[in-house]
Amino acid sequence: MKMSAAFSRILKLAPLTAAASLAAAPAFAHHPLGGAPMTTFTHGLASGVGHPILGFDHLFFVALVGVAAVFTGRQFTAPLAYIGAMMAGTLLMSFGLGLPLVEVAIAVSLLALGAVVLSGKKLSAPVAMVAFAAAGLFHGSAFGVSISGAEAAAPTVVLVGYLIGLAITQYVISVAAGWAMKSLFKATEAGAMQPRLAGAVVAGVGLFLTLEHVEGAAFTAMGL
């Protein structure tokens, strides 16, 4: 399928994806502990478990990582490239070393991976893992904000719990999504309807978020 046709399909899903994005928006910045300070390992763990679920942009992306990984032949190992880079990005941000344009990069990561899966093309394992890792650094940097901000003076055990919660939760989501695509929906080829539909939804959400960032930048440039 040509890329122009892929984006045409994305635009047809605009009402659905816009609704999903608007519904998810309040959850993006929601703190699993209701804004309370994290002071224990359990607090960090609970926050790490909650953030990928409450942040729909992260949830959609990591689920699609699992779907894409199925067709690389490395269903259980390819997502680890994302997990490892995500943890590195979180750790760097916890020490104040954040990446630029994180939210824009996250939106583009949804759009890009969604478009690839929508196209029905199977990624080779090395290419997929590099792409997963690149996106993981930015997703991790966003997760790290919760540690570098209000919890800057929190004990090290909070950070350890947070990283463990993030890693386990996202790996489980990724593997579960891949398993569901392969076993429940019986999709054995990257070009099957089910994975391409999942790609369309995620790409649509990414497109919506990307356009939102572009609009915000335009208004800022105009002084509005």
GISULTA-V798782 format. One line per field, one symbol per residue. ss: DSSP state (H for helix, E for strand, - for the rest). psi: psi as a letter, one per 40 degrees, with the letter a starting at -180 (. if undefined). burial: I if it has 9 or more other ideal C-beta (glycine too) atoms within 8 Angstrom, else O. A space follows every 50 residues. Layout:
# GISULTA-V798782
ss->???
psi->???
burial->???
This chain:
# GISULTA-V798782
ss->--HHHHHHHHHH-HHHHHHHHHHHHHHH------------HHHHHHHHHH HHHH-HHHHHHHHHHHHHHH--------HHHHHHHHHHHHHHHH------ -HHHHHHHHHHHHHHHHHH-----HHHHHHHHHHHHHHHHHHHHHHHH-- -----HHHHHHHHHHHHHHHHHHHHHHHHHHHHH--------HHHHHHHH HHHHHHHHHHHHHHHHHHHHH---
psi->hiddddddddddedddddddddddddedehhdefeiiheidddddddddd ddddgdddddddddddddddeeegdeddddddddddddddddddeegiii fdddddddddddddddddeehhiidddddddddddddddddddedddebd fdeiidddddddddddddddddddddddddddddefheideidddddddd dddddddddddddddddddddef.
burial->OOOOOIIOIIOOIIOIIIOIIOOIOOIIOOIIIOOOOIOIIOIIIIIIII IIIIIIIIIIIIIIIIIIIIIIOIIOOIIIIIIIIIIIIIIIIIOOOIIO OIOIIIIIIIIIIIIIIIIIOOIOIOOIIIIIIIIIIIIIIIIIIIIIOO IOOIOOIIIIIIIIIIIIIIIOIIIIIIIIIIOOOOIOOIOIOIIIOIII IIIIIIIIIIOIIOOOOOOOOOOO
